[in-house]
């Protein structure tokens, strides 16, 4: 137990205590000049049921889920190639290389690529594929691109860890039994990689839910996610109780995603032990 004490103390001070403070603020009245005032109320949670805020929540969940799906479609074959390559160390280095740069700097780099005078539009104009610059920045496409670019390594690494343990003899046995490459993938590779897929989806979906830099810089004021809503409530609007309530709604969505992933993992373990 003594070995657990530092970690428990750290989580208690910097996670549990702030979470309880935020919970308390979410049921208190807003101060006249910001902050909170004494008194209990559920007004801020009722306010979140307004269709405007529910639309922001739905947009956030939809974009996070779509970004997770795109990362899965891109990350699964990439992880497979890395796991079977003789240059896996080099390829893994290239996957984690973006982490050497600030996420904010990488987001600004996407702005320089997508703006009207950016590299993408300049290349399309020179090739004669378009007659005028395309509107790529401050669109849902730009936000999704930023989410996928930022969180793709979180999908690749867990899947790679699962695929690296895959015994090639299993695929050889499936091939000798007459299984086609598609059958080998869906009946051998994918089931064995499922723990990595579940972990990767969780690692992408959860941070994508709370992302606000991507939608703020790449989506502008038109593409608001719940992270932007929380940030605005704590800064410009100075409505801490409502910002805390919105944060707890987001926490509820995250907990639902975690519970779902744990159930899928437990079901896979139960099926594997049979």
PyMOL commands that set and color helices and strands:
alter all, ss='L'
color gray80, all
select helices_A, chain A and resi 2-26+43-48+51-84+88-100+103-114+119-127+140-164+168-176+181-210+213-222+226-234+240-272
alter helices_A, ss='H'
color red, helices_A
select strands_A, chain A and resi 29-30+36-37
alter strands_A, ss='S'
color yellow, strands_A
deselect
rebuild
show_as cartoon
